[in-house]
Amino acid sequence: MIIDAHSHYMPPEVAQKTAFFKVNWSDIDRQLAVMDQNKIEKALLLYPTSDAHLNMGGWQDLCYVYNKEIAAVVQKHKGRFIGGGIIPVDAPAQFSAELKRIQDLGLHVISLASSYEGKYLDDDIFAPVYEFAQKNKMLIHVHPQIMSPIGEDRVRDPLLTPVLEYVFDVSVCIGKMMMSGTFLKFPDVKFIFAHYGGVLPLVKERFDTTYSMLRRRPVGSLREEFVRDLSKLPSEYFKNLYFDTSGSKSPASLACALEVTDAAHILFGSDFPANQGVVEAIACVHGSTISEENKRLILHNDLLKRL
């Protein structure tokens, strides 16, 4: 049976307060049917990021409703769903209380966006979230921000924004967390990044070569450091992160991701209902040239199986 590390359900009370998620995002029975048809044993429910907080009086009211309703779905359909809870990003003083509530509701994953109004996850306000996750062994999933992702101030387009800017936002998030030392400060937190980390598989080598070049560039008899000492190559950080496939049907994308990390750090994700091609997404893994054990690791990942 397959474990799905990236799917969505929007509680009706939340969906109706959004501009985009009103239709087909609140049908849990259809979601279960799709799971059964594709032999998906369990699916992680994540917040897709939306404008709901703008229409619900802020993040605290959104969190109250969303987390409660996701917990109710998890409880009603025991063993079929893993719940990802959200935090009130406009009220950092309330992080601790909401994180405790997420835990008490039986939600085992913290669902974050790659950025919030231009503030990325390297910001100090998120340190208590990582401390809580590390102490309580909770996973953190990072989904693309769809509200003003990087580049939208220059290019706003109904196709280009979701195709390019959403995934770029994830890649920038990873880079900023690396540069800030976040991954070093919280080595035991397991971060899962959506969409293979955005463009990360394509620029992994460039990260290493550019970092090495800038670190050794001399000026006269002195070494001018254009970039801070990361203590190791960027790729050494990347291979310890987790990435989900987000419904990708491209064998080439999977092959690129396997140059960043090993199969144990790549998790199958359907991105349902945004992606309707669940059959093809699964077939992409089955039809790849990787070993049967690596296919098993991706489709039946042990990271979420225990939750």
Rosetta blueprint (number, residue, H / E / L):
1 M L
2 I E
3 I E
4 D E
5 A E
6 H E
7 S E
8 H E
9 Y L
10 M L
11 P L
12 P H
13 E H
14 V H
15 A H
16 Q L
17 K L
18 T L
19 A L
20 F L
21 F L
22 K L
23 V L
24 N L
25 W L
26 S L
27 D L
28 I H
29 D H
30 R H
31 Q H
32 L H
33 A H
34 V H
35 M H
36 D H
37 Q H
38 N L
39 K L
40 I E
41 E E
42 K E
43 A E
44 L E
45 L E
46 L E
47 Y L
48 P L
49 T L
50 S L
51 D L
52 A H
53 H H
54 L H
55 N H
56 M L
57 G L
58 G L
59 W H
60 Q H
61 D H
62 L H
63 C H
64 Y H
65 V H
66 Y H
67 N H
68 K H
69 E H
70 I H
71 A H
72 A H
73 V H
74 V H
75 Q H
76 K H
77 H L
78 K L
79 G L
80 R L
81 F E
82 I E
83 G E
84 G E
85 G E
86 I L
87 I L
88 P L
89 V L
90 D L
91 A L
92 P H
93 A H
94 Q H
95 F H
96 S H
97 A H
98 E H
99 L H
100 K H
101 R H
102 I H
103 Q H
104 D H
105 L L
106 G L
107 L L
108 H L
109 V E
110 I E
111 S E
112 L E
113 A E
114 S L
115 S E
116 Y E
117 E L
118 G L
119 K E
120 Y E
121 L L
122 D L
123 D L
124 D H
125 I H
126 F H
127 A H
128 P H
129 V H
130 Y H
131 E H
132 F H
133 A H
134 Q H
135 K H
136 N H
137 K L
138 M L
139 L E
140 I E
141 H E
142 V E
143 H E
144 P L
145 Q L
146 I L
147 M L
148 S L
149 P L
150 I L
151 G L
152 E L
153 D L
154 R L
155 V L
156 R L
157 D L
158 P L
159 L L
160 L H
161 T H
162 P H
163 V H
164 L H
165 E H
166 Y H
167 V H
168 F H
169 D H
170 V H
171 S H
172 V H
173 C H
174 I H
175 G H
176 K H
177 M H
178 M H
179 M H
180 S H
181 G L
182 T H
183 F H
184 L H
185 K H
186 F L
187 P L
188 D L
189 V L
190 K L
191 F E
192 I E
193 F E
194 A L
195 H H
196 Y H
197 G H
198 G L
199 V L
200 L H
201 P H
202 L H
203 V H
204 K H
205 E H
206 R H
207 F H
208 D H
209 T H
210 T H
211 Y H
212 S H
213 M H
214 L H
215 R H
216 R H
217 R L
218 P E
219 V E
220 G L
221 S L
222 L E
223 R E
224 E L
225 E L
226 F L
227 V L
228 R L
229 D L
230 L L
231 S L
232 K L
233 L L
234 P H
235 S H
236 E H
237 Y H
238 F H
239 K L
240 N L
241 L L
242 Y E
243 F E
244 D E
245 T L
246 S L
247 G L
248 S L
249 K L
250 S L
251 P H
252 A H
253 S H
254 L H
255 A H
256 C H
257 A H
258 L H
259 E H
260 V H
261 T L
262 D L
263 A H
264 A H
265 H H
266 I E
267 L E
268 F L
269 G L
270 S L
271 D L
272 F E
273 P L
274 A L
275 N L
276 Q L
277 G L
278 V H
279 V H
280 E H
281 A H
282 I H
283 A H
284 C H
285 V H
286 H H
287 G L
288 S L
289 T L
290 I L
291 S L
292 E H
293 E H
294 N H
295 K H
296 R H
297 L H
298 I H
299 L H
300 H L
301 N L
302 D H
303 L H
304 L H
305 K H
306 R L
307 L L
